[in-house]
Amino acid sequence: MALTGVPAMGTSVIDILVGKSQVEVITFTQLTPAGRALTAATPQNPVYYVAATSGFKDLGASSAGEAALSNDEAIRTISKALAGQGYLPASGSSPAPSLLLVFTWGTLNVNSLDGDEAADPDRQLNRQQRLQFVGVGNMKLFGWSAYEGTESFVSLGLSIADAEKFQALASQDLFIACVSAYDLESAKRSERKRLWITRISCPASGFSLHEVMSTMLTVAAPHLGRETKPPVWVNASERKTEVKIRDLKVLEYLENGALPVLEVQKNKLPAAKKAPK
């Protein structure tokens, strides 16, 4: 799989090659064995869910000055992307929900030693965390040479050129969004039975989260709940993107009023409630 070029921070080599920042979206979905046993939702055969959120997360180094999205805007953006793929929020008139979907979004910034030299891998304190989020955490990426650990990235279906792009990505601040799916009946029993998790990221240089959140979710939408091997990397600046929701009642429901969501406590799923009317 060939990946497109990535924008970089400051005046890096990638900036010189690319010339300007572009909206690049990386999507990575993992399924558990229980998740693989399920049939993925489609617009023709929707799956209904109860929503929960752990809200905005500012991970890595502090991003003071980053304007956080309102919860309503972020939840609506994520819900529309899900609806386009057949994942619909449960209501009093819908079929019974089977999933608990947990939404989160925010930043995953480079956290470097002494707060400087962010481009130096040896000074990055959370490099592995960011590689893990974008789906290449098992790659043996040391220093700047993608030739090290050849077996690990080849096993992921990546070329050397692709691996080098992930290397460059690991030195950039990221905007992120995440949807985690859990079995609803298990959640009612306070059991954590994860089915799948989709992680979405976008290099932050030159943008605000408000500017790119909708594009991130629109580009990632086809991969929500669908396993990706390797991670899917899209240059959204070169593609016209749009979420299409065929059911006008669903569209009206998503666009009008605040969507009902449960709050997630730290490391604890919320007690699932009856679907709203």
FENGI-V311902 format. One line per field, one symbol per residue. ss: DSSP state (@ for helix, = for strand, . for the rest). phi: phi as a letter, one per 40 degrees, with the letter a starting at -180 (. if undefined). psi: psi as a letter, one per 20 degrees, with the letter a starting at -180 (. if undefined). Layout:
BEGIN
ss->???
phi->???
psi->???
END
This chain:
BEGIN
ss->............@@@@@@.....========.@@@@..........==============..........@@@@@@@@@@@@@@..===.........===========..=@@@.....@@@=..@@@@@@@@.......=..=....@@@@@@....@@@@@@@@@@....==========@@@@@.....==========.....@@@@@@@@@@@@@@@........====@@@.........@@@@@@@@......==.=..=.........
phi->.cbccbcbcfbcdcdcccgacbcbbbbbbbbcdccccccccbdcbcbbabcaabgcbbcgccbdgcccccdcccccccccccccbgcbccbcbcdccbbbbbbaaibbccbbdggbfcccdcbccbdcdccccchbcccccbgbccccgdccccccgbccccccccdcccbbcbcbaabbbbcccccccgbcbcbaabbbbadcdgbbcdcbdccdccccdcbcgbcbbcdcbbcccbbcbacbbcccccdccccbgcccbccccdfaccccbcccc
psi->ppqrrqqrqclrhhghghhrpqoppppoppqrhhhhiqpqqrhhmqpqrpqqqjappnrbqqlpipoqqqgggggggghggghhjjoqpqrhjrrpqiqoppqqrcqnqpoqpjjalhiohijphkghghhggijkhipmopbjoiipkghghhhikqrggghhhhghhijqqqqqqppppqpghhhhjkqnnqgrppppqppipjrqhhhigggghghigijojppooaqpppnihjppqpppohohggghghiprpppqqpprpkpqqpprqqq.
END
